[in-house]
Amino acid sequence: MNKLDYLSIDGQLLQTFLLILETQSVTKAARRMGVTQSSVSHALRRLRIFFDDPLFVRAGNGLIPTEHAESLKKPAQSALDRLKALSFERPFDPTENERAFTIAANDMQRELVFPRLIRDLSRQGIDATFEFIPSGHPTPALLRNGRCDLALTPFPPDASDILQKQIFEGRMMCFFDGSIRRAPATLEQYIRSDHVSVKFPDGGTSRRALKGVDTFTIPKARVSVPNFGAIPAFVKGSAMVATEMDLMKISCLKDLDIAPLPFASKPVSVFMSWHIRDSNEAAHIWLRETVEQIANDVGAEFSTC
C-alpha cells in the first residue's frame, strides 16, 4: 500500500484504529465492532503499512500506542465524523443493517428499558447487539471518547458537546419490608432508621438524586451496595429502609413495599445522553427513538399502577 494513497483508507479502518487506541486491545476492539479478532488484526496490519509506523506495541496483556498513533487520534476522529455526516440522509434499516451498541446505564435504567426493547427487536427479526457498562455518575469523557453510544442517567454530563433528552420523571420514595415495619411517618423516624444506599465506583451515591432537601435530612447509610439490585437482600426481613426512585417498584425493587418520604423533595428526571457527533447518524437516531418509545410505554404503564 502506497503511503500517499489516501484513497486506500476508509471509515472502517479509522474506526478500527480509534477502538484499538481506546481499548488498547485487538480482542476488545473486535468485540465492540462485532467482528472477528482476525479481521481487526488484518486491519491493523493495513494501518501500519499505510502510516509506516507500528502504531501499537505490546506491553503485558495490552497494546501501548506509539507517539505517532497518539498524534493521529484527533485527525482520525475528525475524518470519521465527516464521513458520518455524509450518511445523514441515508436511512438505517435495522432488519438489514446489523449494529452493535454500547450502553452506559445502572441496573435501574437498564432493567426498565432494555429487556423489553430486546424482546421487541427479537420479535421483529432485528439482530442489533448490546453491551452494557455501568454509568455511575457519568463524565463527558465517557461519551466523548466513544466508550459508549448512549448513557441513561439522572446525572447527565454537563458539557457543550454532550446532548441530552429526558425519558423518565419520578419521585424519590421510601422502600421497606411491610411485613417487618411501617414506613417512617416523621422526619425523626426516617433519620433514626437504618439505611441502605447505592455507592458508585466514583464515590457518589444514589441519594444524590434527593433534590431540594437539607443535607441533615439524609442520614449516613449503614450499608452501601454497588447496585440497586443488591438492596432487597438487605431490606427484606429487616427494619432497614432505602430511598430510591419510585420507578424501581416495577424493576429491581419490585419485591419491597413503597411509601412517600416524610419530607418534600423535588421530582427526579432520567435522561439519555449522547455525544454531538452522533446526533445525525441514522443508526444512532434509530437507537434514541427506540429507547424513547420504550421509556414512554414504561412510564405510561407505571402511571396506571
Backbone bond lengths (Angstrom), bond angles and torsions (degrees), N, CA, C in turn:
res aa  C-N    CA-C-N  psi(-1)  N-CA   C-N-CA  omega(-1)  CA-C   N-CA-C  phi
1 M - - - 1.469 - - 1.521 109.06 -
2 N 1.297 117.28 127.34 1.447 121.73 179.52 1.513 109.85 -72.66
3 K 1.336 116.25 131.58 1.456 120.19 -177.30 1.524 112.10 -59.13
4 L 1.337 117.20 -30.56 1.458 120.67 -177.09 1.523 112.70 -90.42
5 D 1.329 117.26 -0.51 1.465 120.92 -178.30 1.523 108.98 -82.53
6 Y 1.337 116.44 80.43 1.461 120.49 -175.29 1.519 112.61 -66.20
7 L 1.347 117.91 -19.74 1.458 120.84 179.94 1.525 112.22 -72.12
8 S 1.333 116.42 -12.08 1.461 119.55 -178.05 1.525 112.48 -84.62
9 I 1.329 117.72 -4.97 1.456 119.92 178.26 1.531 108.60 -109.05
10 D 1.330 116.66 140.18 1.460 120.20 -175.33 1.530 110.53 -133.14
11 G 1.326 115.01 -179.17 1.451 120.11 -177.43 1.514 113.39 -61.74
12 Q 1.330 117.28 -35.57 1.465 120.43 179.75 1.518 110.73 -63.71
13 L 1.338 116.39 -40.39 1.458 119.66 177.90 1.532 111.15 -66.88
14 L 1.323 116.05 -40.27 1.462 119.46 178.84 1.522 111.10 -63.81
15 Q 1.336 116.41 -42.78 1.460 119.61 178.33 1.524 110.91 -63.39
16 T 1.321 116.09 -40.96 1.463 120.04 178.38 1.521 110.77 -60.99
17 F 1.333 116.00 -45.89 1.465 120.44 179.32 1.527 111.04 -58.55
18 L 1.346 116.98 -47.11 1.467 120.93 -177.01 1.528 111.93 -66.24
19 L 1.330 117.06 -36.22 1.465 119.54 179.43 1.526 111.69 -71.81
20 I 1.332 117.26 -37.57 1.467 119.00 175.18 1.527 109.45 -65.01
21 L 1.335 116.01 -39.63 1.462 120.31 178.20 1.515 110.95 -62.06
22 E 1.317 116.58 -39.64 1.465 121.00 -178.16 1.523 111.95 -73.63
23 T 1.347 116.04 -48.03 1.467 120.20 -173.35 1.516 113.22 -87.55
24 Q 1.356 115.98 -18.98 1.467 122.03 -175.95 1.530 110.76 55.08
25 S 1.337 114.41 37.66 1.466 119.98 -178.64 1.517 110.15 -159.09
26 V 1.331 117.29 130.88 1.460 121.53 175.11 1.527 109.71 -67.62
27 T 1.323 116.62 -40.10 1.471 121.25 -178.62 1.523 111.17 -63.40
28 K 1.332 116.88 -47.27 1.468 120.35 -179.23 1.521 111.46 -66.84
29 A 1.328 116.97 -37.55 1.459 119.99 178.13 1.526 110.27 -63.99
30 A 1.333 117.02 -41.06 1.465 120.70 178.05 1.516 111.09 -62.86
31 R 1.343 116.50 -40.97 1.462 120.46 179.84 1.527 110.67 -64.37
32 R 1.331 116.83 -41.49 1.463 120.57 179.45 1.532 111.35 -64.77
33 M 1.322 117.03 -34.72 1.462 120.80 -177.22 1.523 112.61 -87.00
34 G 1.333 116.55 -13.37 1.454 119.97 -178.29 1.515 112.86 73.63
35 V 1.344 116.86 31.94 1.465 121.35 -179.83 1.525 108.43 -126.05
36 T 1.320 116.34 176.47 1.454 120.18 -179.51 1.528 110.93 -78.98
37 Q 1.323 114.91 157.13 1.460 120.19 178.52 1.523 110.89 -63.87
38 S 1.334 116.82 -35.33 1.465 119.93 -178.86 1.521 111.87 -65.85
39 S 1.351 117.24 -34.38 1.465 119.15 179.72 1.526 110.69 -68.95
40 V 1.342 117.06 -35.10 1.461 119.72 176.49 1.533 110.20 -69.82
41 S 1.317 116.87 -39.89 1.472 120.42 177.36 1.527 110.65 -61.38
42 H 1.338 116.93 -41.33 1.460 120.96 177.98 1.525 110.59 -63.48
43 A 1.353 116.28 -42.34 1.465 120.17 178.68 1.527 110.89 -63.19
44 L 1.321 117.24 -38.69 1.460 120.66 178.98 1.525 110.94 -64.24
45 R 1.327 117.04 -37.88 1.465 119.80 176.87 1.520 110.36 -62.17
46 R 1.326 117.25 -42.23 1.463 121.16 178.47 1.532 110.98 -63.30
47 L 1.312 115.90 -41.36 1.459 120.06 179.35 1.529 111.18 -64.12
48 R 1.312 116.58 -40.88 1.468 120.07 179.98 1.517 111.59 -63.80
49 I 1.321 115.70 -38.38 1.466 119.45 177.78 1.526 110.48 -68.95
50 F 1.331 115.68 -44.39 1.460 120.08 -177.73 1.530 111.13 -60.67
51 F 1.337 117.04 -45.91 1.458 120.85 -175.86 1.532 113.03 -90.73
52 D 1.339 116.00 -3.38 1.460 120.82 179.28 1.530 110.57 52.55
53 D 1.333 114.78 48.14 1.459 120.94 -177.37 1.524 107.40 -156.93
54 P 1.327 119.22 144.94 1.469 119.74 178.39 1.527 113.04 -65.47
55 L 1.331 118.12 -22.78 1.465 124.99 177.90 1.529 113.78 66.23
56 F 1.335 117.70 -47.16 1.463 121.04 -179.84 1.522 109.00 -137.64
57 V 1.317 115.97 140.02 1.463 121.24 176.04 1.524 108.05 -122.21
58 R 1.309 116.36 144.89 1.456 120.56 -176.10 1.526 110.48 -75.68
59 A 1.345 114.79 137.51 1.464 121.95 176.18 1.518 107.10 -142.29
60 G 1.308 117.68 104.76 1.460 121.37 -175.84 1.514 109.98 65.65
61 N 1.321 116.09 -125.76 1.465 120.65 -179.61 1.522 113.03 -94.05
62 G 1.330 116.65 3.96 1.457 119.36 -176.47 1.518 112.91 -125.51
63 L 1.334 114.49 -176.66 1.463 122.30 178.67 1.515 108.69 -117.68
64 I 1.314 116.84 134.58 1.459 122.38 178.03 1.527 108.58 -107.10
65 P 1.346 118.13 126.27 1.468 119.32 -179.71 1.517 111.93 -70.17
66 T 1.321 115.42 145.22 1.453 120.32 174.00 1.526 108.99 -75.66
67 E 1.318 115.61 170.32 1.465 119.89 178.36 1.527 110.68 -60.77
68 H 1.343 116.10 -37.89 1.469 119.89 179.38 1.529 110.35 -65.21
69 A 1.331 117.42 -40.64 1.459 120.53 179.12 1.526 110.73 -62.11
70 E 1.324 116.91 -42.63 1.465 120.42 178.39 1.528 111.30 -60.70
71 S 1.344 116.02 -39.05 1.466 119.56 -178.88 1.523 112.43 -70.13
72 L 1.337 117.03 -18.77 1.465 121.12 -178.66 1.526 112.97 -87.90
73 K 1.333 117.72 -8.32 1.467 120.11 -173.14 1.527 112.31 -59.30
74 K 1.322 117.11 -53.09 1.467 119.51 -177.09 1.531 112.29 -67.03
75 P 1.341 120.05 -45.53 1.467 118.97 177.54 1.524 113.12 -61.32
76 A 1.339 117.19 -37.96 1.468 120.30 -179.96 1.525 110.51 -67.06
77 Q 1.350 117.33 -42.79 1.460 120.42 178.88 1.519 110.96 -64.93
78 S 1.326 116.31 -40.14 1.464 120.35 179.29 1.523 110.85 -63.48
79 A 1.332 116.60 -43.65 1.463 120.22 179.25 1.520 111.31 -64.24
80 L 1.335 116.66 -39.96 1.465 120.35 -179.90 1.531 110.32 -67.51
81 D 1.325 117.29 -38.24 1.466 120.35 177.59 1.526 110.89 -62.15
82 R 1.320 116.42 -39.18 1.470 119.56 179.43 1.528 110.78 -67.32
83 L 1.319 116.05 -37.71 1.466 119.07 176.76 1.524 110.92 -64.32
84 K 1.339 116.55 -40.60 1.466 120.30 178.27 1.525 110.79 -61.51
85 A 1.343 116.60 -38.35 1.459 120.45 -178.45 1.522 111.72 -62.34
86 L 1.341 116.52 -29.84 1.462 120.01 179.94 1.521 112.06 -66.77
87 S 1.339 117.06 -21.03 1.464 121.13 -176.81 1.518 112.83 -94.06
88 F 1.345 116.52 12.15 1.462 120.19 -175.19 1.523 112.54 -56.59
89 E 1.318 117.27 -40.04 1.457 120.00 -177.01 1.522 112.95 -88.93
90 R 1.316 117.13 -4.24 1.460 119.63 -178.04 1.530 109.29 -82.90
91 P 1.329 117.85 127.47 1.467 119.77 -179.85 1.524 110.83 -72.40
92 F 1.320 115.03 151.96 1.458 120.98 175.74 1.517 107.57 -108.50
93 D 1.307 116.63 119.68 1.460 122.27 178.63 1.523 107.80 -106.70
94 P 1.341 118.21 102.53 1.470 119.94 -175.77 1.520 113.47 -65.13
95 T 1.337 118.08 -17.51 1.466 119.71 177.76 1.523 111.33 -78.41
96 E 1.325 117.07 -16.98 1.467 120.87 -178.00 1.519 112.81 -115.58
97 N 1.330 117.02 -27.03 1.457 121.38 -176.34 1.522 109.62 -110.47
98 E 1.333 115.92 101.12 1.473 119.16 180.00 1.519 109.36 -70.52
99 R 1.325 117.24 141.08 1.459 121.57 -176.95 1.517 109.81 -146.40
100 A 1.327 116.21 141.74 1.460 121.78 176.26 1.521 108.61 -107.31
101 F 1.337 116.53 134.87 1.464 122.07 -179.14 1.522 109.97 -122.57
102 T 1.320 115.50 143.63 1.461 121.22 172.89 1.522 108.15 -111.57
103 I 1.331 115.70 125.89 1.455 122.07 -175.40 1.527 109.39 -117.71
104 A 1.331 116.32 128.71 1.464 121.07 173.59 1.523 107.88 -96.43
105 A 1.321 116.21 117.50 1.466 120.26 -178.84 1.518 109.14 -160.98
106 N 1.308 116.37 144.21 1.458 119.64 170.46 1.523 109.16 -78.13
107 D 1.324 116.87 170.71 1.466 118.46 -170.20 1.521 113.25 -64.03
108 M 1.332 118.13 -27.02 1.458 119.30 178.60 1.521 111.00 -63.75
109 Q 1.332 117.79 -54.54 1.461 121.09 -179.52 1.527 111.68 -64.71
110 R 1.324 115.06 -39.28 1.470 119.32 -179.28 1.522 111.21 -61.71
111 E 1.338 117.78 -45.72 1.461 120.64 -177.44 1.519 112.62 -71.78
112 L 1.332 117.19 -31.26 1.458 119.52 -179.76 1.519 112.51 -67.54
113 V 1.325 117.39 -36.27 1.466 121.04 -170.39 1.524 113.73 -105.33
114 F 1.315 117.74 -49.71 1.463 118.69 -159.75 1.528 116.76 -83.79
115 P 1.328 121.06 -30.91 1.473 116.52 173.29 1.523 111.95 -58.08
116 R 1.337 115.91 -43.53 1.458 119.79 179.03 1.530 111.00 -67.44
117 L 1.319 115.88 -42.39 1.469 119.88 -179.75 1.524 110.92 -59.74
118 I 1.324 116.81 -45.88 1.462 120.14 -177.24 1.520 111.04 -68.94
119 R 1.340 117.71 -35.96 1.468 119.24 174.93 1.528 111.07 -62.16
120 D 1.342 116.54 -42.15 1.463 120.19 178.56 1.523 111.10 -62.63
121 L 1.330 116.86 -42.41 1.462 120.11 -179.84 1.532 110.81 -64.68
122 S 1.320 116.61 -39.66 1.466 120.00 179.55 1.522 111.16 -62.46
123 R 1.335 117.02 -40.91 1.463 119.98 177.94 1.527 111.68 -64.45
124 Q 1.325 116.18 -27.76 1.462 120.46 -180.00 1.532 112.75 -90.05
125 G 1.325 116.73 -0.75 1.460 120.25 -179.68 1.512 113.62 74.17
126 I 1.325 116.82 27.44 1.466 121.90 -178.94 1.526 109.22 -96.71
127 D 1.334 116.38 128.72 1.459 121.26 -172.22 1.528 114.16 -100.81
128 A 1.322 118.42 22.26 1.463 119.94 177.52 1.529 109.79 -58.35
129 T 1.320 116.50 140.18 1.459 121.07 179.82 1.532 109.41 -113.85
130 F 1.346 115.72 152.23 1.456 120.88 -174.46 1.520 110.16 -132.46
131 E 1.314 114.68 138.19 1.463 122.06 170.33 1.522 107.10 -120.56
132 F 1.337 116.64 135.00 1.456 120.67 -177.51 1.520 110.14 -113.25
133 I 1.321 114.96 135.51 1.462 121.34 175.02 1.530 107.34 -126.54
134 P 1.343 118.10 150.56 1.468 119.56 -179.70 1.520 110.73 -68.37
135 S 1.333 115.85 143.60 1.460 119.31 -178.82 1.522 112.48 -99.15
136 G 1.355 117.74 -31.70 1.457 118.88 -175.40 1.517 109.84 55.60
137 H 1.326 116.37 -129.83 1.459 122.41 169.62 1.530 105.72 -105.00
138 P 1.332 118.17 93.92 1.472 120.81 -168.64 1.531 113.24 -65.89
139 T 1.309 114.86 144.73 1.465 122.22 176.10 1.521 109.53 -100.33
140 P 1.331 118.35 161.19 1.470 119.72 175.85 1.527 113.34 -55.34
141 A 1.338 116.74 -32.98 1.461 120.24 -177.86 1.524 112.48 -62.21
142 L 1.331 117.21 -28.66 1.463 120.78 179.98 1.519 110.82 -57.69
143 L 1.327 116.99 -41.03 1.459 122.41 179.11 1.524 111.76 -92.20
144 R 1.304 116.06 -36.67 1.467 120.62 -176.75 1.516 112.03 -63.72
145 N 1.333 116.72 -36.17 1.469 120.89 -178.02 1.518 112.99 -90.21
146 G 1.327 117.40 6.13 1.458 120.47 175.96 1.504 114.75 75.41
147 R 1.348 117.98 20.11 1.472 119.37 179.77 1.521 111.42 -72.17
148 C 1.330 116.75 -20.13 1.460 120.16 175.54 1.526 108.51 -150.26
149 D 1.336 115.81 161.08 1.458 121.31 177.09 1.514 111.75 -87.15
150 L 1.332 116.06 -32.61 1.457 121.07 -173.70 1.519 108.56 -149.82
151 A 1.338 116.46 140.59 1.465 121.37 174.64 1.511 108.72 -118.73
152 L 1.331 116.75 131.79 1.464 122.28 175.46 1.520 107.33 -109.89
153 T 1.340 116.58 118.23 1.455 119.27 -171.24 1.530 111.98 -162.22
154 P 1.338 117.52 149.63 1.471 119.84 170.07 1.530 111.66 -76.76
155 F 1.328 116.73 -8.87 1.460 121.79 -174.88 1.533 109.89 -122.12
156 P 1.337 118.44 70.25 1.465 119.97 -175.83 1.523 111.57 -64.71
157 P 1.332 117.65 141.57 1.468 120.19 178.99 1.529 110.78 -60.48
158 D 1.300 115.98 140.02 1.468 121.60 -178.08 1.526 109.24 -100.74
159 A 1.325 116.72 99.41 1.460 121.88 178.74 1.525 108.73 -158.36
160 S 1.314 116.56 151.20 1.465 120.97 -175.10 1.515 113.00 -66.25
161 D 1.336 117.45 -23.35 1.467 120.09 -178.80 1.526 112.63 -97.46
162 I 1.328 117.72 6.05 1.461 122.75 178.27 1.527 109.12 -109.98
163 L 1.332 116.60 125.29 1.456 122.14 -179.97 1.529 109.73 -104.09
164 Q 1.320 116.65 158.62 1.463 119.89 -177.44 1.511 110.82 -151.05
165 K 1.336 114.62 156.69 1.457 121.21 175.50 1.524 108.32 -147.92
166 Q 1.321 116.11 134.54 1.462 120.21 -179.89 1.523 110.18 -72.13
167 I 1.348 116.22 135.10 1.466 120.15 177.21 1.532 112.43 -121.24
168 F 1.329 117.99 -21.61 1.464 121.61 177.18 1.523 109.31 -137.42
169 E 1.326 115.10 153.64 1.463 120.45 167.27 1.525 107.38 -140.78
170 G 1.301 116.03 137.68 1.452 119.94 179.64 1.514 110.74 -155.03
171 R 1.322 115.85 -167.50 1.460 120.99 179.83 1.525 110.05 -130.45
172 M 1.304 114.78 150.82 1.457 120.01 175.00 1.528 108.24 -74.69
173 M 1.330 115.46 134.11 1.464 121.80 -176.50 1.522 109.83 -132.02
174 C 1.314 115.28 168.76 1.461 121.60 177.34 1.526 108.96 -97.81
175 F 1.318 117.35 124.76 1.464 123.50 176.46 1.527 108.66 -106.40
176 F 1.334 116.21 137.87 1.464 120.64 -175.05 1.529 108.84 -158.82
177 D 1.316 116.47 172.60 1.456 122.52 175.68 1.526 108.06 -98.88
178 G 1.330 116.24 105.59 1.451 121.15 -176.55 1.516 114.58 -66.41
179 S 1.328 117.44 -15.85 1.466 119.29 176.98 1.524 111.87 -80.06
180 I 1.337 116.57 -12.12 1.458 121.39 -177.29 1.526 111.52 -108.58
181 R 1.324 115.99 -38.32 1.456 119.18 -173.49 1.520 110.82 -151.32
182 R 1.322 115.59 170.25 1.451 121.75 169.93 1.518 109.23 -94.99
183 A 1.322 115.27 161.21 1.459 118.62 176.08 1.523 109.80 -67.82
184 P 1.338 118.27 147.96 1.464 120.31 176.97 1.530 110.45 -57.06
185 A 1.318 117.31 123.73 1.464 121.74 -176.94 1.517 112.32 -91.73
186 T 1.332 116.74 -18.93 1.464 120.83 -179.34 1.522 109.36 -130.59
187 L 1.322 115.41 164.01 1.462 120.25 177.54 1.525 110.49 -61.06
188 E 1.326 117.29 -39.14 1.461 120.43 -179.87 1.534 110.64 -62.45
189 Q 1.336 117.24 -44.21 1.465 120.08 178.45 1.524 110.90 -62.94
190 Y 1.313 116.31 -38.10 1.470 120.42 179.31 1.524 110.84 -64.36
191 I 1.318 116.64 -46.86 1.465 120.55 -178.04 1.526 111.17 -65.05
192 R 1.332 116.97 -34.60 1.458 120.23 -176.93 1.533 113.19 -81.60
193 S 1.323 117.39 -10.42 1.472 120.86 178.90 1.524 110.50 -73.43
194 D 1.333 115.49 154.43 1.469 120.87 171.50 1.520 108.42 -81.88
195 H 1.346 116.23 133.28 1.460 121.30 -172.95 1.523 112.16 -115.82
196 V 1.333 114.11 146.64 1.463 122.40 171.01 1.524 106.71 -113.68
197 S 1.320 117.30 133.89 1.464 119.86 175.95 1.520 110.08 -141.40
198 V 1.323 115.12 164.72 1.464 121.59 177.85 1.523 108.93 -92.32
199 K 1.324 115.55 130.95 1.457 121.19 175.00 1.523 108.38 -116.85
200 F 1.325 116.38 120.42 1.457 121.78 -175.85 1.529 110.63 -83.20
201 P 1.345 117.19 162.07 1.471 119.64 -178.64 1.526 113.84 -57.31
202 D 1.353 117.03 -27.09 1.467 119.30 -179.98 1.526 112.66 -80.86
203 G 1.338 117.32 0.82 1.455 120.93 177.92 1.510 114.39 96.82
204 G 1.327 118.30 -16.49 1.456 121.44 178.08 1.519 111.05 -74.03
205 T 1.328 116.36 161.07 1.460 120.79 -179.88 1.518 110.39 -121.70
206 S 1.339 115.31 162.79 1.459 120.15 -179.45 1.524 111.25 -66.99
207 R 1.325 117.36 -22.18 1.461 119.91 -177.70 1.528 113.14 -76.17
208 R 1.326 115.18 0.70 1.467 119.32 169.86 1.537 110.32 -60.47
209 A 1.338 115.99 -23.01 1.460 120.51 -179.34 1.529 112.50 -72.80
210 L 1.318 118.07 -10.72 1.469 121.00 175.07 1.525 108.43 -73.43
211 K 1.312 116.83 103.49 1.462 121.66 -175.47 1.523 110.94 -106.35
212 G 1.330 115.48 147.28 1.448 120.26 178.97 1.513 113.14 71.23
213 V 1.348 116.35 25.71 1.473 121.06 -177.25 1.524 108.63 -121.53
214 D 1.328 117.57 134.82 1.459 121.22 176.03 1.524 109.96 -61.37
215 T 1.321 116.43 142.08 1.470 120.38 -176.07 1.523 112.32 -60.38
216 F 1.338 118.45 -30.26 1.472 118.94 -178.65 1.522 111.37 -67.67
217 T 1.333 116.99 -18.05 1.458 120.79 -179.62 1.528 111.51 -71.25
218 I 1.317 117.23 -22.80 1.458 121.77 -172.70 1.526 109.13 -99.40
219 P 1.310 118.34 98.37 1.470 120.16 -178.24 1.524 111.58 -71.29
220 K 1.312 114.97 157.25 1.456 120.71 177.45 1.524 110.12 -66.04
221 A 1.326 115.67 137.46 1.463 119.71 -179.13 1.526 110.76 -71.01
222 R 1.317 115.58 136.75 1.462 119.31 173.73 1.521 110.15 -75.70
223 V 1.347 115.48 -34.17 1.463 121.45 179.77 1.524 108.95 -129.16
224 S 1.320 117.30 130.07 1.462 122.67 173.60 1.522 108.69 -114.91
225 V 1.329 116.10 131.82 1.468 121.71 -178.80 1.525 109.23 -122.05
226 P 1.338 118.27 160.78 1.470 120.06 -174.46 1.518 115.19 -82.33
227 N 1.346 117.83 -13.51 1.456 119.51 -179.53 1.528 109.79 -154.22
228 F 1.327 116.08 165.07 1.464 121.44 -175.18 1.529 111.99 -68.02
229 G 1.324 116.42 -32.10 1.456 120.13 -179.16 1.514 113.70 -63.61
230 A 1.339 117.30 -17.34 1.465 120.70 -179.99 1.529 112.29 -85.74
231 I 1.318 118.21 -10.89 1.466 120.99 -176.10 1.529 112.99 -64.27
232 P 1.362 120.63 -48.02 1.471 119.53 -174.68 1.528 114.56 -56.78
233 A 1.319 117.32 -33.44 1.469 119.37 -178.76 1.521 111.84 -61.26
234 F 1.330 117.42 -28.81 1.462 120.64 -179.69 1.530 112.22 -92.47
235 V 1.321 117.38 -31.99 1.461 120.55 -178.40 1.523 111.49 -80.41
236 K 1.335 117.07 -40.56 1.459 121.03 -177.05 1.528 109.94 -63.44
237 G 1.317 115.97 128.10 1.461 120.55 178.96 1.503 114.11 80.71
238 S 1.336 117.84 9.52 1.462 121.10 -179.92 1.524 109.75 -135.04
239 A 1.319 115.83 176.71 1.465 121.55 177.69 1.526 111.50 -95.10
240 M 1.325 116.73 10.16 1.457 120.45 -178.47 1.529 110.68 -74.43
241 V 1.334 115.73 157.07 1.463 121.75 178.25 1.527 109.36 -129.17
242 A 1.327 114.95 160.23 1.461 121.48 174.70 1.525 107.93 -132.96
243 T 1.306 116.50 144.39 1.464 122.12 179.50 1.522 108.16 -113.10
244 E 1.334 115.66 103.71 1.469 120.33 -175.44 1.525 109.85 -141.20
245 M 1.303 116.59 176.34 1.461 122.74 -175.79 1.528 110.75 -71.49
246 D 1.346 116.59 140.86 1.465 121.21 -174.88 1.532 113.40 -59.04
247 L 1.326 118.42 -28.77 1.465 121.20 -179.11 1.527 112.74 -62.13
248 M 1.319 116.78 -19.42 1.461 119.18 179.60 1.528 111.99 -67.94
249 K 1.333 116.86 -13.18 1.457 120.34 177.79 1.527 111.13 -64.95
250 I 1.340 117.82 -21.36 1.467 120.08 177.85 1.526 111.63 -105.33
251 S 1.329 116.52 11.62 1.473 118.35 178.63 1.521 109.08 -136.50
252 C 1.311 117.36 -111.59 1.463 120.23 -169.20 1.530 114.78 -73.47
253 L 1.336 119.80 -15.04 1.467 121.10 178.74 1.527 111.59 -115.11
254 K 1.312 117.03 27.31 1.465 121.53 -175.24 1.527 113.39 -65.29
255 D 1.328 118.60 -21.70 1.464 120.75 -177.71 1.529 113.03 -89.04
256 L 1.335 117.08 2.34 1.457 120.24 -179.83 1.526 110.49 -105.62
257 D 1.330 115.66 158.59 1.462 120.66 173.85 1.529 109.01 -82.89
258 I 1.329 115.59 160.13 1.455 120.23 -173.17 1.526 109.59 -138.31
259 A 1.333 116.08 144.22 1.466 121.16 178.87 1.529 108.30 -153.15
260 P 1.334 116.88 156.14 1.475 119.46 176.98 1.525 111.07 -63.25
261 L 1.308 115.83 153.32 1.458 120.91 174.99 1.534 109.62 -71.70
262 P 1.314 117.63 151.75 1.473 120.04 -179.28 1.529 112.48 -82.50
263 F 1.318 116.83 27.53 1.471 122.13 176.21 1.527 106.97 -157.99
264 A 1.309 116.00 164.10 1.468 121.21 -176.35 1.528 110.69 -84.30
265 S 1.312 115.70 140.74 1.466 121.56 172.19 1.526 108.14 -144.80
266 K 1.310 116.05 154.64 1.458 121.02 -175.72 1.529 110.79 -77.49
267 P 1.343 117.30 156.00 1.475 120.42 176.51 1.529 111.04 -58.87
268 V 1.328 114.79 154.69 1.463 122.25 179.68 1.523 108.62 -114.42
269 S 1.313 115.99 133.49 1.464 121.09 177.73 1.522 110.12 -109.39
270 V 1.334 115.85 147.11 1.457 122.34 172.47 1.527 106.58 -114.36
271 F 1.316 116.25 133.06 1.456 122.24 -175.91 1.521 110.72 -117.58
272 M 1.331 115.59 153.88 1.455 118.97 162.10 1.531 106.44 -102.55
273 S 1.324 116.20 134.86 1.460 122.70 -176.44 1.514 109.50 -124.21
274 W 1.335 115.80 146.06 1.465 120.60 179.33 1.520 109.44 -151.42
275 H 1.325 115.79 163.06 1.459 120.39 179.43 1.522 109.85 -80.73
276 I 1.316 116.16 146.04 1.453 121.73 -175.52 1.528 112.65 -59.09
277 R 1.346 116.89 -27.21 1.465 118.55 -178.20 1.525 112.11 -66.21
278 D 1.341 116.94 -20.99 1.459 120.79 -177.98 1.528 113.06 -93.51
279 S 1.324 117.35 -0.60 1.459 120.57 -171.87 1.520 113.37 -57.82
280 N 1.331 117.37 -40.40 1.459 120.82 -173.69 1.521 113.85 -103.00
281 E 1.323 117.35 5.18 1.460 119.51 178.33 1.528 109.43 -74.44
282 A 1.334 116.29 128.07 1.465 120.85 -173.15 1.528 112.36 -57.97
283 A 1.334 117.36 -43.53 1.467 120.01 -178.86 1.524 110.93 -65.63
284 H 1.322 116.22 -36.71 1.460 119.99 -179.61 1.529 110.78 -71.19
285 I 1.317 117.08 -37.90 1.464 120.72 175.80 1.535 109.74 -60.49
286 W 1.339 115.46 -44.30 1.465 120.00 177.81 1.525 111.02 -59.86
287 L 1.331 116.97 -43.61 1.468 121.07 179.09 1.525 110.77 -60.56
288 R 1.317 117.81 -48.53 1.464 120.93 -177.62 1.524 111.26 -63.64
289 E 1.325 116.58 -42.26 1.465 119.78 179.24 1.523 111.49 -64.84
290 T 1.326 116.71 -37.92 1.461 120.91 179.48 1.520 110.96 -67.44
291 V 1.336 116.79 -44.89 1.464 120.98 178.18 1.528 110.33 -62.23
292 E 1.312 116.89 -43.34 1.465 120.40 -179.14 1.526 111.38 -63.45
293 Q 1.339 117.79 -39.74 1.455 120.50 179.76 1.524 111.12 -65.10
294 I 1.323 117.13 -43.80 1.462 120.47 178.04 1.530 109.82 -62.88
295 A 1.320 117.03 -42.84 1.463 120.65 179.76 1.528 111.08 -62.06
296 N 1.334 116.74 -40.11 1.466 119.93 177.65 1.530 111.00 -62.92
297 D 1.337 116.26 -41.45 1.463 120.08 179.14 1.523 111.20 -64.17
298 V 1.342 116.45 -43.78 1.464 120.56 179.34 1.520 110.37 -62.96
299 G 1.339 116.44 -45.30 1.450 120.53 -179.69 1.529 112.11 -61.50
300 A 1.333 116.45 -40.09 1.479 120.22 179.38 1.517 110.76 -66.21
301 E 1.328 117.37 -40.81 1.460 121.02 179.08 1.523 111.18 -66.05
302 F 1.339 116.25 -40.28 1.460 119.65 -178.61 1.529 110.81 -66.08
303 S 1.331 117.06 -35.93 1.462 120.46 -177.60 1.520 112.32 -68.01
304 T 1.331 116.74 -19.47 1.478 120.21 179.83 1.522 112.51 -94.84
305 C 1.340 116.38 -6.12 1.472 119.72 -178.25 1.529 110.44 -72.02
